[in-house]
Amino acid sequence: MSVSTRDIENCALDLLGGRAATSSICPSDVARNLVSDEEGWRALMPLVRDVAAQMAREGKVLITQGDVTLDPDAMIHGPIRLRRGPAFPVSA
């Protein structure tokens, strides 16, 4: 199965939309929802992080480490979380 950047974005938005507005998700939640085997979802993680950075630039998500919101254009290392951003699409 080939996973597109659109698949990743839609999955992240769906996961965040299904949780409380103040909740967060791990990028691996996205990868695991798209690819079931461990080798596959781990291989997808760099692309998931790239898509998350683009979504953060668009204001759809915030990338956080602890209580700190990270710059999506900075080199981000370590565990991160994704939260709804100011431009998170609200479904009607």
SEGU-510114 format. One line per field, with one value per atom (N, C-alpha, C): residue number from 1; residue in one letter; chain; atom name; x, y, z. Coordinates in pm, 1 decimal, decimal comma. Layout:
! SEGU-510114
i <- c(NUM:...) $
aa <- c(a:...) $
ch <- c(A:...) $
at <- c(CA:...) $
u <- c(X:...) $
v <- c(Y:...) $
w <- c(Z:...) $
This chain:
! SEGU-510114
i <- c(1:1:1:2:2:2:3:3:3:4:4:4:5:5:5:6:6:6:7:7:7:8:8:8:9:9:9:10:10:10:11:11:11:12:12:12:13:13:13:14:14:14:15:15:15:16:16:16:17:17:17:18:18:18:19:19:19:20:20:20:21:21:21:22:22:22:23:23:23:24:24:24:25:25:25:26:26:26:27:27:27:28:28:28:29:29:29:30:30:30:31:31:31:32:32:32:33:33:33:34:34:34:35:35:35:36:36:36:37:37:37:38:38:38:39:39:39:40:40:40:41:41:41:42:42:42:43:43:43:44:44:44:45:45:45:46:46:46:47:47:47:48:48:48:49:49:49:50:50:50:51:51:51:52:52:52:53:53:53:54:54:54:55:55:55:56:56:56:57:57:57:58:58:58:59:59:59:60:60:60:61:61:61:62:62:62:63:63:63:64:64:64:65:65:65:66:66:66:67:67:67:68:68:68:69:69:69:70:70:70:71:71:71:72:72:72:73:73:73:74:74:74:75:75:75:76:76:76:77:77:77:78:78:78:79:79:79:80:80:80:81:81:81:82:82:82:83:83:83:84:84:84:85:85:85:86:86:86:87:87:87:88:88:88:89:89:89:90:90:90:91:91:91:92:92:92) $
aa <- c(m:m:m:s:s:s:v:v:v:s:s:s:t:t:t:r:r:r:d:d:d:i:i:i:e:e:e:n:n:n:c:c:c:a:a:a:l:l:l:d:d:d:l:l:l:l:l:l:g:g:g:g:g:g:r:r:r:a:a:a:a:a:a:t:t:t:s:s:s:s:s:s:i:i:i:c:c:c:p:p:p:s:s:s:d:d:d:v:v:v:a:a:a:r:r:r:n:n:n:l:l:l:v:v:v:s:s:s:d:d:d:e:e:e:e:e:e:g:g:g:w:w:w:r:r:r:a:a:a:l:l:l:m:m:m:p:p:p:l:l:l:v:v:v:r:r:r:d:d:d:v:v:v:a:a:a:a:a:a:q:q:q:m:m:m:a:a:a:r:r:r:e:e:e:g:g:g:k:k:k:v:v:v:l:l:l:i:i:i:t:t:t:q:q:q:g:g:g:d:d:d:v:v:v:t:t:t:l:l:l:d:d:d:p:p:p:d:d:d:a:a:a:m:m:m:i:i:i:h:h:h:g:g:g:p:p:p:i:i:i:r:r:r:l:l:l:r:r:r:r:r:r:g:g:g:p:p:p:a:a:a:f:f:f:p:p:p:v:v:v:s:s:s:a:a:a) $
ch <- c(A:A:A:A:A:A:A:A:A:A:A:A:A:A:A:A:A:A:A:A:A:A:A:A:A:A:A:A:A:A:A:A:A:A:A:A:A:A:A:A:A:A:A:A:A:A:A:A:A:A:A:A:A:A:A:A:A:A:A:A:A:A:A:A:A:A:A:A:A:A:A:A:A:A:A:A:A:A:A:A:A:A:A:A:A:A:A:A:A:A:A:A:A:A:A:A:A:A:A:A:A:A:A:A:A:A:A:A:A:A:A:A:A:A:A:A:A:A:A:A:A:A:A:A:A:A:A:A:A:A:A:A:A:A:A:A:A:A:A:A:A:A:A:A:A:A:A:A:A:A:A:A:A:A:A:A:A:A:A:A:A:A:A:A:A:A:A:A:A:A:A:A:A:A:A:A:A:A:A:A:A:A:A:A:A:A:A:A:A:A:A:A:A:A:A:A:A:A:A:A:A:A:A:A:A:A:A:A:A:A:A:A:A:A:A:A:A:A:A:A:A:A:A:A:A:A:A:A:A:A:A:A:A:A:A:A:A:A:A:A:A:A:A:A:A:A:A:A:A:A:A:A:A:A:A:A:A:A:A:A:A:A:A:A:A:A:A:A:A:A:A:A:A:A:A:A) $
at <- c(N:CA:C:N:CA:C:N:CA:C:N:CA:C:N:CA:C:N:CA:C:N:CA:C:N:CA:C:N:CA:C:N:CA:C:N:CA:C:N:CA:C:N:CA:C:N:CA:C:N:CA:C:N:CA:C:N:CA:C:N:CA:C:N:CA:C:N:CA:C:N:CA:C:N:CA:C:N:CA:C:N:CA:C:N:CA:C:N:CA:C:N:CA:C:N:CA:C:N:CA:C:N:CA:C:N:CA:C:N:CA:C:N:CA:C:N:CA:C:N:CA:C:N:CA:C:N:CA:C:N:CA:C:N:CA:C:N:CA:C:N:CA:C:N:CA:C:N:CA:C:N:CA:C:N:CA:C:N:CA:C:N:CA:C:N:CA:C:N:CA:C:N:CA:C:N:CA:C:N:CA:C:N:CA:C:N:CA:C:N:CA:C:N:CA:C:N:CA:C:N:CA:C:N:CA:C:N:CA:C:N:CA:C:N:CA:C:N:CA:C:N:CA:C:N:CA:C:N:CA:C:N:CA:C:N:CA:C:N:CA:C:N:CA:C:N:CA:C:N:CA:C:N:CA:C:N:CA:C:N:CA:C:N:CA:C:N:CA:C:N:CA:C:N:CA:C:N:CA:C:N:CA:C:N:CA:C:N:CA:C:N:CA:C:N:CA:C:N:CA:C:N:CA:C:N:CA:C:N:CA:C:N:CA:C:N:CA:C:N:CA:C) $
u <- c(84,1:0,0:87,9:61,5:134,5:58,0:128,1:66,5:108,8:11,8:39,8:44,6:96,7:97,3:-46,0:-135,6:-277,3:-335,6:-299,5:-344,1:-297,7:-173,0:-115,9:-188,0:-207,4:-275,4:-417,7:-490,0:-628,5:-635,8:-544,4:-542,0:-515,7:-417,9:-386,3:-506,4:-570,7:-686,9:-801,7:-822,8:-928,7:-900,5:-775,7:-741,6:-759,3:-710,7:-726,1:-872,0:-946,4:-1087,7:-1171,6:-1125,0:-1198,5:-1166,5:-1080,9:-1041,9:-1081,8:-1072,9:-1102,4:-1010,7:-1059,9:-983,7:-849,2:-837,5:-712,8:-620,5:-664,0:-584,0:-478,4:-384,0:-278,9:-265,7:-192,0:-161,7:-11,6:36,3:174,9:180,1:281,5:291,6:287,8:335,8:330,4:187,4:94,0:-47,6:-94,4:-49,2:-84,9:-25,0:104,3:172,7:111,3:80,2:22,9:-117,3:-191,0:-324,6:-318,3:-208,5:-195,5:-124,7:-34,8:41,9:42,9:-2,0:-20,0:108,1:201,7:320,3:424,3:498,4:592,3:699,1:754,8:858,2:800,9:678,9:615,9:586,1:526,9:493,8:618,8:719,8:845,2:910,9:903,9:960,4:884,7:757,6:673,3:694,9:757,1:769,1:837,1:946,3:1004,5:905,1:827,1:728,8:616,5:574,5:470,6:519,5:643,0:697,4:707,7:745,0:751,1:612,8:513,5:376,2:327,3:359,6:321,2:382,9:508,6:574,4:502,5:462,5:389,7:253,7:186,7:57,7:74,1:186,1:212,9:237,0:307,5:329,0:196,5:100,1:-32,5:-125,2:-79,3:-158,6:-261,4:-260,8:-358,4:-326,8:-197,9:-155,4:-45,3:-21,9:93,9:179,7:309,7:402,4:458,4:444,2:486,7:580,1:662,0:742,1:716,3:648,5:608,0:511,9:540,5:454,9:505,4:607,8:670,5:621,3:576,2:539,6:665,9:692,5:815,7:796,7:904,0:906,8:916,3:820,2:824,2:942,4:1007,7:1122,5:1255,8:1251,7:1373,0:1394,1:1516,2:1544,2:1480,7:1386,0:1314,5:1362,5:1412,5:1461,1:1380,9:1370,2:1304,1:1154,2:1088,3:944,4:866,9:769,1:683,6:538,2:450,9:306,8:247,1:131,5:57,7:-71,0:-101,1:-223,8:-295,4:-421,5:-496,1:-433,9:-417,9:-365,0:-476,5:-442,4:-544,0:-624,8:-569,3:-640,8:-691,4:-705,4:-757,0:-895,9:-920,5:-1053,2:-1162,0:-1262,4:-1374,7:-1485,2:-1526,6:-1634,5:-1768,7:-1856,9:-1987,3:-2081,2) $
v <- c(-119,1:0,0:124,4:212,8:338,3:444,8:514,6:617,0:753,4:838,9:973,0:1075,4:1191,9:1299,5:1338,2:1330,6:1360,2:1258,0:1129,2:1025,1:1058,1:1099,5:1131,6:1250,7:1356,2:1475,2:1441,2:1369,7:1334,5:1250,6:1156,0:1070,5:1153,8:1243,5:1328,6:1415,3:1474,5:1558,8:1476,8:1356,6:1269,7:1229,9:1191,9:1152,9:1269,2:1387,0:1503,7:1544,8:1534,5:1571,8:1479,2:1357,5:1261,0:1268,9:1360,4:1376,4:1514,3:1532,8:1664,4:1769,3:1890,9:1998,8:2023,6:1988,0:2010,5:1889,1:1780,5:1657,8:1666,2:1572,4:1564,6:1421,1:1405,2:1272,4:1263,1:1142,0:1116,9:1093,5:1142,6:1114,0:963,9:881,5:736,9:684,9:755,0:716,9:723,8:826,6:844,2:730,5:709,0:604,2:467,0:438,0:307,3:288,5:397,4:388,4:363,9:401,8:388,6:260,5:210,0:89,4:0,3:-121,2:-206,6:-272,5:-303,9:-374,3:-275,3:-318,1:-228,1:-172,4:-256,5:-209,3:-101,1:-122,6:-27,6:105,8:104,2:232,9:307,3:233,4:301,3:367,5:301,1:357,4:481,9:490,8:603,6:726,5:708,6:818,1:945,1:938,3:1063,9:1143,6:1074,4:1144,7:1201,1:1127,5:1177,7:1305,2:1306,7:1427,4:1543,2:1514,5:1619,2:1677,6:1591,1:1637,9:1718,3:1672,8:1747,1:1886,7:1897,6:2028,7:2119,4:2064,1:2143,8:2186,9:2095,8:2129,4:2238,0:2234,8:2337,3:2472,6:2472,3:2598,0:2657,5:2571,4:2615,3:2647,1:2622,2:2651,1:2544,5:2433,1:2327,0:2252,1:2237,9:2171,9:2253,1:2223,2:2272,2:2151,4:2167,1:2061,5:2099,8:2008,0:2039,7:1933,4:1977,5:1889,9:1940,6:1860,3:1907,8:2024,3:2133,6:2252,8:2353,5:2316,6:2409,0:2381,6:2488,3:2477,2:2499,5:2405,7:2408,1:2477,0:2533,1:2592,4:2478,1:2468,1:2356,5:2361,7:2475,8:2488,5:2461,4:2439,1:2405,9:2254,9:2213,5:2070,5:2019,0:1928,5:1877,6:1736,5:1718,1:1587,3:1543,4:1415,2:1361,7:1349,5:1306,8:1283,9:1414,9:1412,8:1529,6:1486,3:1583,5:1561,4:1661,0:1626,0:1714,2:1755,4:1883,9:1940,3:2021,9:2047,2:2133,2:2271,6:2325,3:2459,7:2560,6:2687,6:2792,4:2776,3:2712,0:2692,4:2547,7:2476,8:2340,5:2344,0:2262,6:2265,4:2212,1:2292,7:2251,6:2200,3:2078,1:2021,2:2079,6:2097,0:2159,0:2060,3) $
w <- c(0,0:0,0:0,0:-89,4:-96,2:-16,7:70,5:154,2:102,0:73,6:21,5:134,7:103,2:202,2:238,3:143,0:169,2:267,0:251,0:344,4:486,0:498,1:628,7:689,4:612,0:663,0:706,1:620,6:654,4:781,1:796,1:914,2:1039,8:1033,4:1148,7:1186,2:1087,0:1114,1:1172,4:1120,2:1172,3:1317,4:1345,7:1482,6:1580,2:1542,0:1628,7:1641,6:1532,0:1533,9:1620,1:1639,6:1720,9:1868,8:1906,6:2046,1:2095,6:2224,4:2282,9:2221,1:2211,6:2148,1:2215,7:2342,4:2415,2:2412,3:2349,7:2343,9:2235,0:2241,6:2140,9:2093,2:1984,0:1932,3:1908,1:1903,5:1867,9:1716,7:1648,5:1505,4:1474,9:1567,2:1543,7:1540,8:1606,8:1598,4:1453,0:1383,6:1242,7:1160,3:1177,7:1100,8:1126,4:1252,0:1287,3:1231,4:1215,8:1156,3:1006,5:945,2:800,5:756,9:841,0:808,4:932,5:918,5:1036,2:1086,9:998,1:1046,6:1099,0:1200,3:1268,4:1175,1:1091,4:998,1:906,2:859,3:768,9:832,6:953,4:1013,9:1058,4:1102,4:1139,8:1018,0:903,5:780,5:736,5:774,6:735,9:824,7:940,0:1037,2:983,6:908,0:857,4:771,6:688,7:606,6:692,7:794,9:885,9:953,4:997,2:1061,8:962,3:837,9:734,5:707,7:697,1:672,9:793,5:914,2:1034,5:1033,9:991,5:984,0:884,1:769,6:671,4:726,4:794,7:855,5:961,6:1035,4:1136,4:1069,2:956,4:883,0:837,7:807,0:763,0:880,5:1002,9:1121,3:1156,7:1084,9:1113,0:1240,8:1271,2:1394,4:1460,8:1587,1:1659,6:1691,3:1682,2:1719,6:1856,0:1951,8:2087,4:2143,1:2237,5:2323,3:2463,7:2542,4:2674,6:2657,1:2724,3:2715,1:2612,4:2535,9:2441,4:2299,7:2232,1:2091,0:2008,9:1917,7:1839,2:1704,6:1654,4:1521,1:1420,1:1327,4:1232,4:1136,5:1127,5:1037,7:1108,0:1238,0:1313,2:1307,4:1326,8:1335,6:1464,0:1450,3:1567,1:1596,3:1716,9:1760,2:1881,4:1898,7:2016,1:1998,5:2105,3:2097,7:2083,9:1996,3:1975,5:1982,9:1997,3:1996,5:1897,3:1844,7:1754,7:1823,2:1817,4:1873,9:1768,1:1790,6:1697,8:1695,7:1575,5:1559,5:1537,5:1522,4:1505,1:1376,5:1275,0:1148,3:1133,3:1247,7:1241,4:1182,5:1078,4:1014,3:1107,4:1129,7:1212,8:1123,4:1148,1:1064,6:1109,7:1013,4:1042,2:1106,3) $
